[in-house]
Every structure is written in C-alpha cells, then in structure tokens.
C-alpha cells in the first residue's frame, strides 16, 4: 500500500495542507509550518495551545462554519480551512481606529 493513500489533502487560506489520515486540522497546520493561524482583537497571534479543546485558541472556519476547534476536528479530504475571520475583523478595527484618530 502506498504511503500517499494515507494522506489527506485540504487547504488553509487557499494554500495546500496535508496530514496523515486521522490527524487533526491543527496537526495539519503545524505540519505545514504554521504555529499561529488567527489573531485576537488586540493583534496577538494564536494557534494550538492546549490541544484538547479546552482553551479555544485554535479556532478556525471550516467549510464556511466558523468557531471550529482545529485540535478537535479530523482533517478531511478537500476541507477548506480559513482563519475564522479574525484577520478581516482586525483589519476593519484598525481602519476604524485610524479613521477616528484623524
């Protein structure tokens, strides 16, 4: 049996990620050299922290459904993973703050 048959392929922000079958979305993100994949409203980077679904630091959007804990969801073939919208929110907050300061 080929090792490739045990790999699952998906995307994060449009870029390819992959992991062994059964691995979590967080494991696939870390395997693709991503240690942080969202930011807080204050701009702090977050990624995997507890790894058991308690802390909510690893939240992502999966196939359009936000608020998913990357450490708890197995990576599935073709899954589309995004940063849970926090980067877009952060950009909007920055723009509002900058506009108010002027």
C-alpha positions as CSV (number, residue, x, y, z in Angstrom):
1,X,0.0,0.0,0.0
2,X,1.4,3.4,-1.0
3,X,2.0,6.0,1.8
4,X,0.1,8.5,-0.3
5,X,-3.1,6.6,0.2
6,X,-2.9,7.5,3.9
7,X,-2.6,11.3,3.3
8,X,-5.5,13.7,3.4
9,X,-5.3,17.0,1.4
10,X,-7.1,20.2,2.2
11,X,-6.5,24.0,2.0
12,X,-5.9,26.7,4.5
13,X,-6.5,30.2,3.2
14,X,-6.2,28.7,-0.3
15,X,-2.8,27.1,0.3
16,X,-2.4,23.3,0.3
17,X,-2.1,21.5,3.6
18,X,-2.0,17.8,4.2
19,X,-1.6,15.3,7.0
20,X,-1.9,11.6,7.8
21,X,-5.4,10.3,7.8
22,X,-6.9,10.8,11.2
23,X,-4.8,13.8,12.1
24,X,-6.5,16.9,13.3
25,X,-6.7,20.2,11.4
26,X,-4.3,21.7,13.9
27,X,-1.8,18.9,13.3
28,X,-2.0,19.6,9.5
29,X,-1.5,23.3,10.1
30,X,1.5,22.7,12.3
31,X,2.9,20.2,9.8
32,X,2.7,22.9,7.2
33,X,4.9,25.2,9.4
34,X,2.0,27.3,10.8
35,X,2.2,27.8,14.5
36,X,-0.4,30.6,14.6
37,X,-3.4,30.9,12.4
38,X,-5.6,33.5,14.0
39,X,-5.2,36.8,15.8
40,X,-7.1,38.2,18.7
41,X,-8.8,41.6,18.5
42,X,-5.6,43.0,20.2
43,X,-3.4,41.5,17.5
44,X,-1.9,38.6,19.5
45,X,-1.3,35.5,17.4
46,X,-3.0,32.3,18.4
47,X,-2.7,28.7,17.3
48,X,-2.5,25.4,19.2
49,X,-2.3,25.8,22.9
50,X,-3.9,23.0,24.9
51,X,-4.6,20.6,22.1
52,X,-7.6,19.1,23.8
53,X,-10.4,21.5,23.0
54,X,-10.5,23.4,26.3
55,X,-8.8,26.8,25.5
56,X,-10.4,27.8,22.1
57,X,-7.1,29.4,21.0
58,X,-7.1,27.2,17.8
59,X,-10.4,28.4,16.4
60,X,-10.8,28.3,12.6
61,X,-13.5,28.4,10.0
62,X,-14.0,25.0,8.2
63,X,-16.1,24.8,5.0
64,X,-17.9,28.0,5.9
65,X,-18.6,27.1,9.6
66,X,-16.8,29.4,12.0
67,X,-15.8,28.7,15.6
68,X,-14.4,25.3,14.9
69,X,-11.6,24.0,17.2
70,X,-8.8,22.9,14.9
71,X,-7.4,20.5,17.6
72,X,-10.7,18.6,17.7
73,X,-11.7,18.2,14.1
74,X,-10.0,15.5,11.9
75,X,-8.7,16.8,8.6
76,X,-11.0,15.6,5.8
77,X,-10.2,15.4,2.1
78,X,-11.0,18.7,0.3
79,X,-11.7,20.6,3.5
80,X,-11.5,24.4,3.2
81,X,-10.0,25.9,6.3
82,X,-9.8,29.6,7.0
83,X,-8.6,31.8,9.9
84,X,-12.2,32.2,11.4
85,X,-12.5,35.8,10.0
86,X,-10.3,37.3,12.7
87,X,-7.8,38.8,10.3
88,X,-10.6,40.6,8.4
89,X,-12.1,41.8,11.6
90,X,-8.7,43.0,12.8
91,X,-8.2,45.0,9.6
92,X,-11.7,46.6,10.0
93,X,-10.9,47.5,13.6
94,X,-7.6,49.1,12.6
95,X,-9.3,51.1,9.8
96,X,-12.0,52.4,12.2
97,X,-9.4,53.3,14.9
98,X,-7.2,55.1,12.3
99,X,-10.2,57.0,10.9
100,X,-11.3,58.1,14.4
101,X,-7.8,59.3,15.2
102,X,-7.8,61.7,12.2
